Amino acid sequence: MRTGADGWRLRGWLVAELRQARGISQKVLATAVGCSRSAVAMWESKNQRPSPRHLLRLARSLDVSPLDLVEFLDADWTLRILRRFLGFTQAQVAQALKVAVSTYCDVERGRQVLPDRWVPILGSLFNTDEHTVRNSAPLKKAKKR
């Protein structure tokens, strides 16, 4: 079972359950996701992980959030981990927020607080709820004297 350094694994049993509840074959799901049927079978039975791109397509095809399909092994995950987990670069997130990359980077690293206006945008981009976005943002770090 591949969990990776970023501390998550796919809930393969849930993928199978959701697929079956929707009456979708592995082949049909694979076509929708853009992978092979055997890849879907491995995700469901061997806890293999899809790439971030395939995870997003898988979640979209099953009409759930990507975060619903995974189990985080580390309790503390941040905007950075969430962004990387979903396969976004800082530049892509900054573009969605219509801010400079350095501005987003400052928030991701805790040098600035998370602006309230960003929360719904990040929730939509990351396909998650606002509570998850707020909890993943680091608290602003105090300046060292």
C-alpha positions in Angstrom: 0.0 0.0 0.0 1.5 3.3 -1.1 0.7 6.1 1.3 3.5 8.5 0.3 5.4 11.1 2.2 2.5 13.5 2.3 0.5 11.2 4.6 -2.7 10.2 2.8 -4.3 7.1 1.3 -7.3 6.5 -1.0 -10.4 5.0 0.6 -10.6 2.4 -2.1 -13.6 0.7 -0.5 -15.5 4.0 -0.7 -14.6 4.4 -4.4 -16.1 0.9 -5.1 -19.1 1.6 -2.9 -19.9 4.9 -4.6 -19.3 3.5 -8.1 -21.6 0.6 -7.4 -24.3 2.7 -5.9 -24.3 4.8 -9.1 -24.5 1.7 -11.2 -21.2 2.5 -13.0 -18.8 -0.2 -14.1 -15.1 0.1 -13.6 -14.6 0.5 -17.3 -17.1 3.4 -17.5 -15.5 5.1 -14.5 -12.0 4.6 -16.0 -13.1 6.2 -19.3 -14.6 9.2 -17.3 -11.4 9.6 -15.3 -9.0 9.0 -18.2 -7.3 5.9 -17.0 -7.4 2.1 -17.5 -10.0 -0.2 -15.9 -7.1 -2.0 -14.1 -6.1 1.3 -12.5 -9.6 1.7 -11.1 -9.5 -1.9 -9.9 -6.2 -1.3 -8.1 -7.5 1.9 -6.5 -10.5 0.0 -5.2 -8.8 -3.2 -4.0 -5.1 -2.5 -3.4 -5.3 1.0 -1.9 -3.1 2.3 -4.7 -3.3 6.1 -5.0 -4.3 8.0 -8.2 -2.3 11.0 -9.3 -3.8 14.3 -8.2 -5.2 14.9 -11.7 -6.9 11.5 -11.6 -8.1 12.0 -8.0 -9.9 15.2 -9.0 -11.5 13.5 -12.0 -12.5 10.5 -9.9 -14.1 12.7 -7.3 -15.9 14.7 -10.0 -17.1 11.5 -11.7 -18.5 10.2 -8.4 -19.9 13.7 -7.4 -18.0 14.0 -4.2 -15.1 16.1 -2.8 -11.6 14.7 -3.4 -11.2 15.0 0.4 -14.1 12.6 0.9 -12.1 9.9 -1.0 -9.0 10.1 1.1 -7.8 9.3 4.6 -5.2 11.6 6.0 -2.7 9.9 8.2 -1.3 13.1 9.6 -3.8 15.1 11.7 -2.1 18.4 10.9 -2.4 19.4 7.3 -2.0 22.9 6.0 -2.9 25.0 2.9 0.4 23.9 1.4 -0.3 20.2 1.9 -3.9 20.6 0.7 -2.7 22.6 -2.4 0.0 20.0 -3.3 -2.3 17.1 -2.5 -4.7 18.4 -5.1 -1.9 19.1 -7.6 -2.0 22.9 -7.7 1.1 25.1 -7.9 1.3 28.3 -5.9 1.0 30.2 -9.2 -2.2 28.5 -10.1 -3.8 29.3 -6.7 -2.6 32.9 -6.8 -4.1 33.2 -10.3 -7.4 31.9 -9.0 -7.3 34.4 -6.2 -6.1 37.2 -8.5 -3.1 38.0 -6.4 0.6 37.9 -6.7 2.3 34.5 -6.1 4.3 36.1 -3.3 1.1 37.3 -1.6 -0.4 33.8 -1.6 3.0 32.4 -0.5 3.0 34.8 2.5 -0.4 33.4 3.6 0.5 29.8 3.0 3.6 30.2 5.1 1.8 32.1 7.9 3.5 35.4 7.3 0.1 37.0 6.7 -3.4 36.0 7.9 -5.8 34.3 5.5 -8.1 37.0 4.1 -11.8 36.3 4.6 -12.5 37.0 0.9 -10.1 34.1 -0.1 -12.0 31.4 1.9 -14.9 30.8 -0.6 -12.5 31.0 -3.5 -10.2 28.4 -2.0 -13.1 26.3 -1.0 -14.3 26.2 -4.5 -10.8 25.7 -6.0 -10.0 22.9 -3.6 -13.6 21.5 -3.7 -14.0 21.6 0.0 -15.9 23.5 2.7 -14.9 26.8 4.2 -14.3 25.3 7.6 -11.6 23.0 6.1 -10.0 26.0 4.4 -9.9 28.1 7.5 -8.5 25.2 9.6 -5.7 24.5 7.1 -4.5 28.1 7.1 -1.6 28.7 9.5 -1.9 31.3 12.2 0.1 34.4 11.5 3.5 34.0 13.0 4.8 36.6 15.4 7.8 38.6 14.2 11.1 37.7 15.8 12.8 40.5 17.7 
